[in-house]
């Protein structure tokens, strides 16, 4: 039941995003990629969102404010229409559910050797996705991660 509610909420959010053409969805904004972060209790950062994307090829940084970036939160890049390729560094250990869901232009994903888990629906509903390179440390891939 929770999964169905989450899917419904995410579908509604993506519809609103398209309707209002938010910068994170349409690529408008600064001349660089701007990420949103949360400082975790273990003194590492988690990427929780993206403020703006003007580039189609995005590299997630390994460090932010002098500390390692170790995870990508649930739905952090959900419905980022301008995203065509993403490179996830070795510092990242987990990619949570729906992290890159519904990115219609996403064609290429490179996942670093530090990632041990990929959440459910992490790259789902990405119809252009044709190339995925997964590092050698992944031990868990959630349901429909690449549906």
GUBAGU-286900 format. One line per 5 residues: number of its first residue (from 1); their letters; for each residue x, y, z of N, C-alpha, C. Coordinates in steps of 0.2 Angstrom, whole numbers, plus 2048, in hexadecimal, padded with zeros to 3 digits. Atoms other than C-alpha are relative to their C-alpha. Layout:
BEGIN
NUM) a) X:Y:Z:X:Y:Z:X:Y:Z ~ ...
END
This chain:
BEGIN
1) xxxxx) 804:7FA:800:800:800:800:804:806:800 ~ 7FC:7FA:800:80E:80C:804:803:801:7FA ~ 7FC:7FF:806:817:809:7F4:7FB:803:7FB ~ 805:7FD:805:806:80D:7EA:7FF:807:802 ~ 801:7F9:7FE:804:81D:7F4:807:804:7FE
6) xxxxx) 7FA:7FC:803:817:822:7F0:800:801:7F9 ~ 800:800:807:815:81E:7DE:7FB:806:7FE ~ 805:7FB:801:805:829:7DE:802:807:801 ~ 7FE:7FA:7FE:80D:837:7E7:806:802:7FB ~ 7FB:7FF:805:81C:836:7DB:7FD:802:7F9
11) xxxxx) 803:7FE:806:811:836:7CC:7FD:807:800 ~ 803:7FA:800:808:845:7D2:805:806:800 ~ 7FB:7FB:800:818:84E:7D6:803:801:7F9 ~ 7FE:7FF:807:81E:84B:7C4:7FB:804:7FC ~ 805:7FD:804:80E:851:7BD:800:808:802
16) xxxxx) 800:7F9:7FE:80F:861:7C7:807:803:7FE ~ 7F9:7FD:803:822:863:7C2:7FF:802:7F9 ~ 801:7FE:807:81D:862:7B0:7FC:806:7FF ~ 805:7FA:801:80F:86E:7B2:803:806:801 ~ 7FD:7FA:7FE:819:87B:7BA:807:801:7FE
21) xxxxx) 7FA:7FF:803:829:878:7B1:805:802:805 ~ 7FB:7FE:7FB:834:878:7C1:807:7FF:7FD ~ 7F9:800:802:847:87B:7BE:803:7F9:800 ~ 7FC:806:800:84C:86A:7C4:7FD:7FB:7FB ~ 803:805:805:841:862:7B7:801:802:7F9
26) xxxxx) 7FF:7FE:807:844:86D:7A8:807:802:7FE ~ 7F9:7FE:801:856:871:7A9:802:807:800 ~ 7FF:7F9:800:854:883:7AB:804:802:807 ~ 7FD:7FE:7FA:85E:88C:7B8:808:803:7FF ~ 7F9:7FE:800:871:88F:7BC:804:7FD:7FA
31) xxxxx) 7FC:803:805:87F:88B:7B0:804:7FA:802 ~ 7FD:806:7FD:884:87C:7BB:7FA:7FC:803 ~ 804:804:7FD:87C:86E:7C3:800:801:808 ~ 800:7FE:7F9:877:872:7D5:7FC:7FA:804 ~ 803:805:7FD:873:864:7E1:7FE:802:807
36) xxxxx) 802:7FF:7F9:86A:864:7F2:802:7FA:804 ~ 7FD:805:7FB:872:85B:801:7FD:800:807 ~ 801:800:7F9:86E:855:812:806:7FD:804 ~ 7FB:803:7FC:87B:852:81F:7FD:7FB:804 ~ 802:806:7FC:879:841:827:804:7FF:806
41) xxxxx) 7FD:800:7F9:87D:83C:839:807:7FD:800 ~ 7F9:803:800:88D:833:833:805:805:7FC ~ 7FC:7FB:803:894:843:82C:802:7FF:7F9 ~ 800:801:807:891:83F:81A:7FA:803:7FD ~ 806:7FD:803:885:847:80E:7FC:7FB:7FB
46) xxxxx) 804:804:805:877:840:804:7FD:805:7FB ~ 803:7FB:805:871:848:7F4:7F8:7FE:800 ~ 807:801:7FF:85F:84B:7F7:7FB:803:7FA ~ 804:7FD:806:85A:855:7E7:805:804:7FC ~ 7FC:7FD:805:860:85F:7D9:7FC:807:7FF
51) xxxxx) 803:7F9:800:85D:872:7D9:7FF:802:7F8 ~ 800:7FF:807:861:874:7C6:804:7FC:7FC ~ 7FC:804:805:867:86B:7B7:800:804:7FA ~ 800:7FD:807:86D:874:7A8:805:7FB:7FB ~ 7FC:804:803:879:866:7A3:7FC:7F9:7FF
56) xxxxx) 804:807:801:872:855:79C:805:7FB:803 ~ 7FB:805:7FD:882:84C:7A2:802:802:807 ~ 7FF:7FE:7F9:883:84C:7B5:805:7FB:804 ~ 7FB:804:7FB:891:846:7C1:7FE:802:807 ~ 801:7FF:7F9:88C:845:7D3:807:801:803
61) xxxxx) 7FA:7FF:7FC:89A:84C:7DE:801:7FB:805 ~ 7FE:804:7FA:8A4:841:7EA:800:803:806 ~ 800:7FD:7F9:8A5:84E:7F7:7FC:807:7FF ~ 803:7FA:7FF:89B:85D:7FD:802:803:806 ~ 7FE:7FD:7FA:8A1:86A:809:805:7FC:804
66) xxxxx) 7FB:804:7FD:8B0:85F:80D:7FF:7F9:802 ~ 802:806:7FE:8A6:850:811:7FE:7FB:7FA ~ 802:805:806:8A3:840:806:7F8:800:7FF ~ 807:801:802:892:83E:7FD:7FF:7F9:7FF ~ 800:807:7FF:88D:82D:801:7F9:7FC:7FD
71) xxxxx) 806:804:802:87B:82A:7FB:7FB:805:7FC ~ 805:7FC:804:86D:830:7EF:7F9:7FF:803 ~ 806:802:7FD:85C:832:7F8:7FA:7FE:7FB ~ 806:802:803:84B:82C:7F3:7FD:806:7FC ~ 802:7FC:805:845:835:7E3:804:807:800
76) xxxxx) 7FC:7FA:801:853:842:7E3:800:803:7F9 ~ 800:7FE:807:853:843:7D0:7FA:7FE:7FD ~ 806:803:803:842:83D:7CD:7FD:806:7FB ~ 803:7FC:805:83B:844:7BD:804:806:7FD ~ 7FC:7FB:802:84A:84E:7B8:801:7FF:7F8
81) xxxxx) 801:801:807:846:84F:7A5:806:802:7FC ~ 7FB:7FE:804:856:857:79F:806:7FB:801 ~ 7FA:805:7FE:862:849:7A7:800:7FB:7FB ~ 7FF:806:805:869:83E:799:805:7FB:803 ~ 7FB:805:7FD:878:836:7A3:802:802:807
86) xxxxx) 7FE:7FF:7F9:87D:835:7B5:806:7FB:801 ~ 7FA:804:7FE:88E:82F:7BC:7FF:801:808 ~ 800:800:7F9:88D:82A:7CE:807:7FD:803 ~ 7F9:801:7FE:89E:82A:7D7:800:7FA:805 ~ 7FF:805:7FB:8A6:81D:7E2:7FE:801:807
91) xxxxx) 802:7FE:7FA:8A2:826:7F1:7F9:7FF:802 ~ 808:802:7FE:88F:822:7F0:800:7F9:801 ~ 801:807:7FE:88A:812:7F9:7F9:7FE:7FF ~ 807:802:801:877:813:7F6:7FD:805:7FC ~ 804:7FD:804:86B:818:7EA:7F9:7FE:802
96) xxxxx) 807:802:7FD:859:819:7F2:7FB:7FF:7FA ~ 806:801:805:848:815:7EA:7FF:806:7FC ~ 803:7FB:805:842:81F:7DB:805:806:7FF ~ 7FB:7FA:800:853:82A:7DC:800:803:7F9 ~ 7FF:7FD:806:853:82C:7C9:7F9:7FE:7FC
101) xxxxx) 806:802:803:841:826:7C5:7FD:806:7FB ~ 803:7FC:805:838:82E:7B6:804:806:7FD ~ 7FB:7FC:803:847:836:7AE:800:7FE:7F8 ~ 801:802:806:841:835:79C:806:800:7FB ~ 7FB:7FF:805:851:83A:793:806:7FC:803
106) xxxxx) 7FA:803:7FD:85D:830:79F:802:7FA:7FB ~ 7FE:805:804:867:825:793:805:7FC:802 ~ 7FA:804:7FE:877:820:79C:801:802:807 ~ 7FE:800:7F9:87B:81C:7AE:806:7FD:801 ~ 7FA:803:7FE:88C:819:7B5:800:800:808
111) xxxxx) 801:801:7F9:88B:812:7C7:807:7FE:803 ~ 7F9:801:7FD:89C:813:7D1:800:7F9:804 ~ 7FF:807:7FD:8A4:804:7DA:7FE:801:808 ~ 801:7FF:7F9:89F:80B:7EB:7F8:7FE:802 ~ 807:801:7FF:88C:808:7E9:7FF:7F8:801
116) xxxxx) 801:806:7FE:886:7F9:7F2:7F8:7FE:7FF ~ 807:801:801:873:7FB:7F0:7FD:805:7FC ~ 804:7FB:805:867:802:7E3:7F9:7FE:802 ~ 807:800:7FE:855:805:7E9:7FB:7FE:7FB ~ 806:802:804:845:7FF:7E2:7FE:806:7FC
121) xxxxx) 802:7FB:805:840:809:7D2:805:806:800 ~ 7FB:7FB:801:850:813:7D3:801:803:7F9 ~ 7FF:7FD:807:851:815:7C0:7FA:7FD:7FC ~ 806:802:803:83F:810:7BC:7FD:805:7FC ~ 804:7FB:804:835:818:7AE:805:805:7FD
126) xxxxx) 7FB:7FC:803:845:81E:7A5:800:7FD:7F9 ~ 801:803:806:840:819:793:806:801:7FB ~ 7FA:800:804:850:81F:78B:806:7FD:803 ~ 7FA:803:7FC:85C:816:797:802:7F9:7FC ~ 7FD:805:805:867:80B:78B:806:7FD:803
131) xxxxx) 7FA:802:7FD:877:80A:795:801:801:807 ~ 7FF:800:7F9:87A:805:7A7:807:7FD:802 ~ 7FA:803:7FE:88B:802:7AE:800:800:808 ~ 801:801:7F9:88A:7FB:7C0:807:7FE:803 ~ 7FA:801:7FC:899:7FB:7CC:800:7F9:803
136) xxxxx) 7FF:807:7FE:8A0:7EA:7D3:7FE:7FF:807 ~ 801:801:7F9:89A:7ED:7E5:7F8:800:801 ~ 807:800:7FF:887:7ED:7E2:7FE:7F9:803 ~ 802:807:7FD:87F:7DF:7ED:7F9:800:800 ~ 807:7FF:7FF:86D:7E5:7ED:7FD:804:7FB
141) xxxxx) 803:7FC:805:862:7EB:7DF:7F8:7FF:801 ~ 807:800:7FE:850:7EF:7E4:7FB:7FE:7FA ~ 805:801:805:840:7EA:7DB:7FF:805:7FB ~ 802:7FC:806:83D:7F1:7CA:805:806:7FF ~ 7FB:7FA:800:84D:7FC:7CC:801:803:7F9
146) xx) 7FF:7FE:807:84F:7FD:7B9:7FA:7FF:7FC ~ 806:802:803:83D:7FA:7B4:7FE:806:7FB
END
